[in-house]
């Protein structure tokens, strides 16, 4: 059973928006994620590719948006199953790549 610690994948659950877009039962929360950022290239076997293509065709999102939602959900599940020490190591690697916080503004003394 997964622990009750916070999951580092907090944020909008785009897989739910994808579910809503596929089921077309609601017009609420069907907006795909923004997919700007670093572009990567990957290969999918026919099995996975055919799934992605069928989902893209049904929901009218593009491939990047569908893959983003699926990967985000996969990361959420992975972090829930991992031991806390492994999650902490991964999160530290992520945080170390982010820009350092800006120092607080200082007032000029007269």
Buried (B, 14 or more C-beta within 10 A) or exposed (E): EEEEEEBBBEEEBBBEBBBBBBEEEEEEEBEBBEBEEEEEEEEEEEEEEEEBEEBBEBBEBEBBBBBBBBEBBEBBEBBBEBEEEEBEEBEEEEEEEEEEEEEEEEEEEE
